[in-house]
Structure formats: C-alpha cells, structure tokens
Amino acid sequence: MSIGAGIFLLVVGAILAFAVDLQVAGIDLKTIGYILMLAGLVGVILGIVLITRRRQSVSTTRSAVDPASGEQTTRQTTERDPLI
C-alpha cells in the first residue's frame, strides 16, 4: 500500500467517525471509521518503512595494480536490496 492510499484511508475513516451522523441498520459507521483510520495508519507506516528500505545500497570500489603491465585498475560495484 502506498503512502497516498494510507492517507486516503485515514481521511475517509475520520470523516466516517467524526463527521457523518447517519444511522444504518446493522452497521456502526463510527466503528468502520476507526477501523479505516487504523488501516490507513498502518499503511502509512509500512509505506515509510518500504521507502527507507528501498534506498539502501552498498557501493564498493577496489583498486589494484596489474602485475603484468603495471597499470592500475579500478573496479566499482553497487549492490542493491534484492526486494526492490
């Protein structure tokens, strides 16, 4: 779930919990609003965690001298999180 979807659920849940004064038989809209707000909060937190995890990468640079020719060689590698 993206951060935007989590914020959307938070807003819809707050509207149902605090702004709507409608009685529906067999359904408590305040409870549904609180459930949507909780789901939205979890979605925002997970979205933030996944964004911070996505940016992790490791860059390694190695330099060595070729014994045959005497030239210096440099190798650079970048390893990223496999869950991207």
Sequence and secondary structure as in RCSB ss.txt:
>XXXX:A:sequence
MSIGAGIFLLVVGAILAFAVDLQVAGIDLKTIGYILMLAGLVGVILGIVLITRRRQSVSTTRSAVDPASGEQTTR
QTTERDPLI
>XXXX:A:secstr
  HHHHHHHHHHHHIIIII    BTTB HHHHHHHHHHHHHHHHHHHHHHHHHHT EEEEEEEEE TTT  EEEE
EEEEE TT 
